[in-house]
Amino acid sequence: MAIQVAPEIETLRKEIQKKYTEVASNPELTFHFHHGLPLAKILEYPEELMAELPPEAVESFAGVGNPFSLGEIAPGETVLDIGSGSGFDSMIAAKMVGPTGKVIGVDMTDAMLEKSRKTAKTLGLTQLEFKKGYAEELPVPDRSVDVVISNGVINLTPDKSASFNEVFRVLKPGGRLYLADIVVYKPVPDAVKEDVDLWTA
Ligand SMILES: C[S@@+](CC[C@H](N)C(=O)[O-])C[C@H]1O[C@@H](n2cnc3c(N)ncnc32)[C@H](O)[C@@H]1O
């Protein structure tokens, strides 16, 4: 029998949703991780891309890297952003794919979805839609996506194998994964796994 060390999945999801509701609703607060425009600058997102977006597109950005530094996205392609948050990366991808392409952002936190949908509407990005869902059960058909991007999300999922299985299910043959995430090189102690505050960070 497998021993479950991490918190129960529902408890964990609720705590993560609580944390990222705060990031969506109160981006002016200080968190124990970088966020917003200062973070985008640290991660060297091109100034010209950011200049095209309103402040609400970037103020709740909470990624850990820049997935666009890993490869190109072409006009007309279909992109999936797993854990799209307030939609910063999704909006950049939407500009890259243009009106003939498609970008789907998936997130489990209502406040993030509400914010990203509102900003996308303001920008008139009709090629961009946001869906509620989980990284472990993506609301996206098999073999339908050219590029999966994800920024700072898989580390938050308790079942990483399920998340990666979903990535490979939805990618078309020859599709690409541009992943920005946290990697640890040492086993994570049980006491850390049991601490819900450390999971949600
Ligand atoms: C660190 S934020 C990153 C958001 C966005 N990628 C960005 O770079 O700003 C993590 C986001 O992932 C979402 N999330 C966490 N676990 C998830 C899961 N299992 N399925 C879907 N979304 C998840 C949270 O709701 C939150 O919006």
The ligand as an SDF file (V2000), in Angstrom:
LIG
                    3D

 27 29  0  0  0  0  0  0  0  0999 V2000
    2.4320   30.1570   -9.6250 C   0  0  0  0  0  0  0  0  0  0  0  0
    0.8870   30.5420  -10.4200 S   0  0  0  0  0  0  0  0  0  0  0  0
    1.4330   30.7130  -12.0950 C   0  0  0  0  0  0  0  0  0  0  0  0
    0.3710   31.2900  -12.9920 C   0  0  0  0  0  0  0  0  0  0  0  0
    0.8170   31.6170  -14.4050 C   0  0  0  0  0  0  0  0  0  0  0  0
    1.3370   30.4490  -15.0780 N   0  0  0  0  0  0  0  0  0  0  0  0
    1.8350   32.7210  -14.3890 C   0  0  0  0  0  0  0  0  0  0  0  0
    2.9660   32.4620  -14.8320 O   0  0  0  0  0  0  0  0  0  0  0  0
    1.5210   33.8040  -13.8980 O   0  0  0  0  0  0  0  0  0  0  0  0
    0.1200   28.9640  -10.3810 C   0  0  0  0  0  0  0  0  0  0  0  0
   -1.2430   28.9030  -11.0580 C   0  0  0  0  0  0  0  0  0  0  0  0
   -1.5160   27.5290  -11.2980 O   0  0  0  0  0  0  0  0  0  0  0  0
   -2.8440   27.2440  -10.9270 C   0  0  0  0  0  0  0  0  0  0  0  0
   -2.8480   25.8220  -10.5470 N   0  0  0  0  0  0  0  0  0  0  0  0
   -2.1860   25.2370   -9.5240 C   0  0  0  0  0  0  0  0  0  0  0  0
   -2.3830   23.9120   -9.5160 N   0  0  0  0  0  0  0  0  0  0  0  0
   -3.1890   23.6440  -10.5740 C   0  0  0  0  0  0  0  0  0  0  0  0
   -3.7570   22.4500  -11.1050 C   0  0  0  0  0  0  0  0  0  0  0  0
   -3.5330   21.2630  -10.5300 N   0  0  0  0  0  0  0  0  0  0  0  0
   -4.5320   22.5560  -12.1920 N   0  0  0  0  0  0  0  0  0  0  0  0
   -4.7860   23.7540  -12.7710 C   0  0  0  0  0  0  0  0  0  0  0  0
   -4.2860   24.9160  -12.3100 N   0  0  0  0  0  0  0  0  0  0  0  0
   -3.4940   24.8640  -11.2330 C   0  0  0  0  0  0  0  0  0  0  0  0
   -3.1630   28.2140   -9.8110 C   0  0  0  0  0  0  0  0  0  0  0  0
   -4.5460   28.4160   -9.7150 O   0  0  0  0  0  0  0  0  0  0  0  0
   -2.3960   29.4620  -10.2410 C   0  0  0  0  0  0  0  0  0  0  0  0
   -3.1810   30.3080  -11.0230 O   0  0  0  0  0  0  0  0  0  0  0  0
  1  2  1  0
  2  3  1  0
  2 10  1  0
  3  4  1  0
  4  5  1  0
  5  6  1  0
  5  7  1  0
  7  8  2  0
  7  9  1  0
 10 11  1  0
 11 12  1  0
 11 26  1  0
 12 13  1  0
 13 14  1  0
 13 24  1  0
 14 15  1  0
 14 23  1  0
 15 16  2  0
 16 17  1  0
 17 18  1  0
 17 23  2  0
 18 19  1  0
 18 20  2  0
 20 21  1  0
 21 22  2  0
 22 23  1  0
 24 25  1  0
 24 26  1  0
 26 27  1  0
M  CHG  2   2   1   9  -1
M  END
$$$$
